[in-house]
Amino acid sequence: MKPSLWQAKNRGNLTLAGAHVGIAMQKGADIARLTADIALLEDGIERVADAKALAIATMRRIDANFRLTIAANTGILAAAATGKLSPVASSLAHNGSTIAILLNALRAA
């Protein structure tokens, strides 16, 4: 079965629900916006490219933050396990790295 994409404005909600990806326009029917995977804030199918670019940038940021978190926690754990960091220093380093990663997540894409 090939992937399908359907756009619904006022009708075709059953088709929208059965599509792989459903897109609803701002002025579309309430049921279309509720069942769609993507609800555009402006009428215009060209906004799908913007939504996809935003989704890709968001996933890249999530992936980078995940890798940073694993690296930081691995380093902190290794330093704490070998006695190079005291328990207080370990907790401060962990909390500091968590705050830094959260601030990175809040940056605009």
C-alpha positions in Angstrom: 0.0 0.0 0.0 1.4 3.4 -1.0 1.6 6.2 1.6 -1.2 8.6 1.1 -1.8 12.2 2.0 -5.2 13.9 2.1 -6.2 17.4 2.7 -9.7 18.2 4.0 -11.4 21.5 4.3 -15.1 20.9 4.6 -15.8 17.3 3.6 -13.9 14.1 3.0 -13.3 13.4 6.7 -13.6 9.7 6.3 -10.9 9.8 3.6 -8.8 12.0 5.9 -9.1 9.5 8.8 -8.0 6.7 6.5 -5.0 8.5 5.1 -1.4 7.9 6.3 -1.1 11.6 6.9 -4.1 13.9 7.2 -3.9 17.7 6.8 -6.7 20.1 7.8 -6.9 23.7 6.9 -7.7 26.5 9.4 -11.1 27.2 8.1 -12.0 23.5 7.7 -14.7 21.6 9.5 -14.1 20.9 13.2 -14.1 17.2 12.7 -11.4 17.5 9.9 -9.1 19.5 12.3 -9.7 17.0 15.1 -8.9 13.9 13.0 -6.0 15.4 11.0 -2.4 14.7 11.9 -1.5 18.2 10.9 -3.7 21.2 11.4 -2.4 24.3 9.5 -2.9 27.6 11.1 -3.3 29.3 7.7 -5.3 28.2 4.7 -2.9 27.2 1.9 -1.3 23.9 1.1 2.1 25.5 0.6 2.3 25.8 4.4 2.9 22.0 4.5 6.6 22.6 3.4 7.0 24.9 6.4 5.5 22.4 8.8 7.8 19.7 7.5 10.9 21.9 7.8 9.8 22.7 11.4 9.3 19.0 12.2 12.8 18.1 10.8 14.5 20.9 12.7 12.6 19.8 15.9 13.7 16.2 15.5 17.3 17.3 14.9 17.2 19.3 18.1 15.8 16.4 20.0 18.4 14.1 18.7 21.2 16.5 19.5 19.9 17.0 23.0 19.6 13.3 23.5 23.2 12.7 22.5 24.4 15.6 24.7 22.5 14.2 27.6 23.9 10.7 27.2 27.5 12.1 26.8 27.2 14.4 29.8 25.7 11.8 32.1 28.1 9.1 31.0 31.1 11.5 31.8 29.6 12.5 35.1 28.9 8.9 36.1 32.4 7.8 35.1 34.0 10.6 37.1 31.8 9.9 40.1 32.5 6.1 39.9 36.2 6.6 39.8 36.2 9.0 42.7 37.2 12.1 40.7 33.9 13.8 41.6 32.4 14.0 45.1 28.7 13.2 45.4 27.9 16.9 45.8 30.0 17.8 42.7 28.4 15.0 40.8 24.9 16.2 41.6 25.8 19.8 40.7 27.3 18.7 37.4 24.3 16.6 36.6 21.8 19.4 37.4 23.9 22.0 35.6 24.1 19.8 32.4 20.3 19.2 32.7 19.6 22.9 32.8 22.0 23.6 29.9 20.3 21.0 27.8 16.8 22.4 28.7 18.0 25.9 27.7 19.3 24.4 24.4 15.8 22.9 23.8 14.2 26.3 24.3 16.2 28.0 21.6 14.3 29.1 18.6 14.7 26.7 15.6 
